[in-house]
Amino acid sequence: MSTHIAAAPGQIAPIVLFPGDPLRAKWIAETFLEGAELYSQTRGMLGYTGTWQGTRVSVQGSGMGQPSMAIYANEMFEAYDVQTVVRVGSCGALTENLAMRDIIIANGACTDSGINRIRFHGLDYAPVADFSLLRAAVEASEREPVASAVHVGLLLSSDQFYSTRPELNEPFVRHGVLGVEMETSGLYTLAAYYGRRALSICTVSDNLVTGEETTAQEREQTFGDMIRIALQAATA
């Protein structure tokens, strides 16, 4: 049992889907997994383990932001020997070329956070996805009937949801960044440190250019295409 995940040894599967919202974790477990059992609800951060097409899979909420995500990722990797983590989150589109509910499979992640600068003594580090997971997700998206467009590209992991400097996004957009969220850069870095596999798949829940947005319930319970792609990639 770790400090923040009250699971006994063996209760967490080697494969974990990793949404930020604990209620999305509950929805995923109840909708996609067979025999899902709750293994942790410490601090309201729900975690479940069940099976998907005969493979054990866990779903663990991570909270919002890289510091919260890092607590759960560190403990999953170190205390529970998790081998594969796929973040299934929401993101804001940074360009009007992306529509609501489009899916971004993140091959890498930029960040405005200082976390990696501290880790690498002020130097830049390029956090990237595990290639086998990335390839499997792209192949799954080509097989799976998906209602929205699927993009492969960069995300920006920001430390601020309510930014006071939105103009700072412009250089990232010019350099091809598709969307903004709050966790992927830190997840990819931790996976590299522990020698594990990680991928981030995000559904566009709002558009920072057009002002379109989904509701909280839609973000929690209607991003099924993303989950199906993630499950196929993680268990390939």
C-alpha positions in Angstrom: 0.0 0.0 0.0 1.4 3.4 -1.0 0.9 6.8 0.6 -1.9 8.0 -1.7 -3.2 4.8 -3.3 -4.7 2.4 -0.8 -4.3 -0.7 -2.9 -2.8 -4.0 -1.7 0.0 -5.6 -3.7 -1.4 -7.2 -6.9 -4.7 -5.2 -6.9 -3.4 -2.8 -9.7 -2.9 -4.3 -13.1 0.3 -3.8 -15.1 -1.8 -1.8 -17.6 -3.4 1.4 -16.3 -5.7 3.9 -18.0 -5.1 7.3 -16.4 -7.8 9.9 -16.5 -7.5 13.1 -14.5 -11.2 13.0 -13.4 -11.9 10.3 -10.8 -15.5 10.2 -12.0 -14.3 9.5 -15.5 -12.3 6.6 -14.0 -15.6 5.3 -12.5 -17.4 5.7 -15.8 -14.6 3.9 -17.7 -14.6 1.0 -15.2 -18.3 0.6 -15.3 -18.7 1.0 -19.1 -15.7 -0.8 -20.5 -14.3 -3.3 -17.9 -15.8 -6.6 -16.8 -15.8 -7.4 -13.1 -14.4 -4.0 -12.1 -13.6 -3.7 -8.4 -12.8 -0.5 -6.5 -9.3 -0.8 -5.0 -8.9 2.8 -3.8 -10.9 5.9 -3.0 -8.3 7.7 -0.9 -8.9 11.5 -1.1 -11.7 10.7 -3.6 -9.2 9.6 -6.3 -10.9 6.5 -7.5 -9.1 3.4 -8.8 -10.6 0.2 -10.3 -9.3 -3.1 -11.7 -11.2 -5.3 -14.1 -10.7 -7.0 -17.4 -11.0 -5.9 -21.0 -11.2 -8.7 -23.6 -9.6 -11.1 -21.1 -6.7 -8.7 -20.1 -6.5 -7.2 -16.6 -6.7 -3.4 -16.8 -6.8 -0.8 -14.1 -8.2 2.7 -14.2 -6.8 5.3 -11.9 -7.7 9.0 -11.4 -4.8 11.3 -11.4 -6.2 14.7 -10.5 -5.4 17.9 -12.3 -1.9 19.2 -13.1 1.5 17.7 -13.2 2.2 17.7 -9.4 -1.0 15.7 -8.7 -0.4 13.4 -11.6 3.2 12.8 -10.6 2.1 11.6 -7.1 0.0 8.8 -8.6 2.4 7.9 -11.5 5.3 7.6 -9.1 3.4 5.4 -6.8 2.0 3.2 -9.6 5.5 2.7 -11.1 7.4 2.3 -7.9 5.0 0.6 -5.4 2.8 -1.4 -7.8 5.2 -2.1 -10.7 2.8 -0.7 -13.4 4.4 -1.2 -16.8 2.0 0.7 -19.2 0.1 3.9 -18.5 -2.2 5.6 -21.1 -3.5 9.0 -20.1 -7.1 9.4 -21.3 -7.8 13.1 -20.8 -9.4 16.2 -22.2 -7.6 19.2 -23.8 -8.3 22.6 -25.2 -7.6 23.0 -29.0 -5.2 25.8 -29.7 -6.3 26.2 -33.4 -9.6 26.4 -35.1 -8.5 23.6 -37.4 -9.5 21.2 -34.6 -13.1 20.5 -34.0 -14.8 19.6 -30.8 -14.3 15.9 -29.8 -11.4 15.5 -32.2 -8.8 13.2 -30.7 -5.1 14.0 -30.3 -2.6 11.2 -29.9 0.4 13.0 -28.3 3.8 12.0 -29.8 5.4 14.5 -27.4 4.7 17.3 -25.0 5.9 20.8 -24.4 5.5 22.5 -21.1 5.6 25.9 -19.3 6.2 24.1 -16.0 9.4 24.3 -14.1 9.3 20.6 -13.0 11.6 19.3 -15.7 13.9 22.3 -15.4 14.5 21.4 -11.8 15.0 17.7 -12.7 17.5 18.5 -15.5 19.3 21.4 -13.8 17.9 24.1 -16.0 18.4 22.3 -19.2 15.6 21.3 -21.7 14.3 17.8 -21.9 12.0 16.5 -24.7 9.3 14.2 -23.2 8.0 11.8 -25.8 5.6 8.9 -26.0 6.5 5.3 -26.1 6.7 4.5 -29.8 5.1 1.0 -29.6 2.1 2.5 -27.8 2.0 5.4 -30.2 2.0 3.1 -33.2 -0.6 0.8 -31.7 -2.9 3.8 -31.0 -2.6 5.1 -34.5 -3.4 1.6 -35.9 -6.3 1.2 -33.5 -7.7 4.6 -34.6 -7.5 3.5 -38.3 -9.4 0.2 -37.5 -11.9 1.6 -35.0 -14.9 3.5 -36.4 -14.3 7.0 -34.9 -16.8 9.8 -35.2 -14.3 12.6 -35.0 -10.9 13.2 -36.6 -7.8 11.8 -35.1 -4.5 13.8 -35.0 -1.0 12.9 -34.0 1.0 15.8 -32.7 2.3 17.8 -29.8 0.5 18.9 -26.6 1.3 21.7 -24.3 1.2 20.8 -20.6 0.5 24.0 -18.7 0.7 24.6 -15.0 -2.2 27.2 -15.3 -5.8 26.5 -16.3 -6.8 30.1 -16.0 -3.8 31.7 -17.6 -3.2 35.4 -17.3 -0.9 35.4 -20.3 -2.8 33.6 -23.2 -0.5 35.3 -25.7 2.3 32.9 -24.6 0.5 30.1 -26.4 1.1 31.7 -29.8 4.7 30.6 -30.3 3.7 27.0 -29.5 0.9 27.2 -32.1 3.4 28.5 -34.6 5.5 25.5 -33.9 2.8 22.9 -34.4 1.4 22.4 -30.9 -2.3 21.2 -31.3 -3.8 21.4 -27.8 -3.2 22.4 -24.2 -3.7 20.2 -21.1 -1.9 19.8 -17.8 -0.3 16.4 -17.4 1.4 14.8 -20.4 4.9 16.3 -20.2 5.3 15.1 -16.6 3.9 11.6 -17.3 6.3 11.1 -20.3 9.2 12.2 -18.2 8.4 9.9 -15.3 7.8 6.9 -17.6 11.3 7.5 -19.1 12.9 7.7 -15.7 11.3 4.4 -14.6 11.8 2.7 -18.0 8.0 2.2 -18.5 5.6 2.8 -21.4 3.4 5.9 -21.5 1.1 7.5 -24.0 -1.4 10.4 -23.8 -4.6 10.4 -25.8 -6.8 13.5 -25.3 -10.2 14.5 -26.6 -10.8 18.1 -27.5 -13.3 19.4 -24.9 -13.1 23.1 -25.7 -11.5 25.3 -28.3 -9.5 28.3 -27.1 -10.0 30.1 -30.5 -13.7 29.6 -31.2 -14.8 29.5 -27.5 -16.8 26.2 -28.0 -16.9 23.9 -25.0 -18.4 20.7 -23.6 -20.2 20.3 -20.3 -18.7 18.6 -17.3 -21.0 15.6 -17.8 -20.0 15.3 -21.4 -16.3 15.4 -20.5 -16.9 12.7 -17.8 -19.1 10.3 -19.8 -19.0 10.7 -23.5 -15.4 10.3 -24.7 -15.8 6.6 -25.6 -13.9 6.7 -28.9 -10.7 7.8 -27.0 -11.2 5.0 -24.4 -11.6 2.3 -27.1 -8.4 3.4 -28.9 -6.5 3.5 -25.6 -7.6 0.0 -24.6 -6.7 -1.5 -27.9 -3.3 0.3 -27.9 -2.5 -0.7 -24.3 -3.3 -4.3 -24.7 -1.9 -4.8 -28.2 
